[in-house]
Amino acid sequence: MTKADIVSKISDKLGMEKNDVQATVESFMNEVKDSLETGENVYLRGFGSFIVKTRAEKTGRNISKNTTIKIPAHNIPAFKPAKVFVDGVKTNVKVK
């Protein structure tokens, strides 16, 4: 499912203009992104949490040069689904 599909479905369900729904969806995504970029987690009860995770410093390898490199500690965005969300997927989606 793409952003356009989400906008279309919400527009159909609520009877709103697609442009209004698209602006709302994009505004929501920008707010989540901006919050994470400032180090603030976003908690959506019943859906999940968008959080900032810290990755520890580690040693990696550059295979082409056969050298060891140091990968510095860094932060990454992550999503942790709510228990209700996980349970719904477990019960409704068949294993392939």
Sequence and secondary structure as in RCSB ss.txt:
>XXXX:A:sequence
MTKADIVSKISDKLGMEKNDVQATVESFMNEVKDSLETGENVYLRGFGSFIVKTRAEKTGRNISKNTTIKIPAHN
IPAFKPAKVFVDGVKTNVKVK
>XXXX:A:secstr
  HHHHHHHHHHHHT  HHHHHHHHHHHHHHHHHHHHTT  EEETTTEEEEEEEE  EEEEETTTTEEEEE  EE
EEEEEE HHHHHHHHHHS   
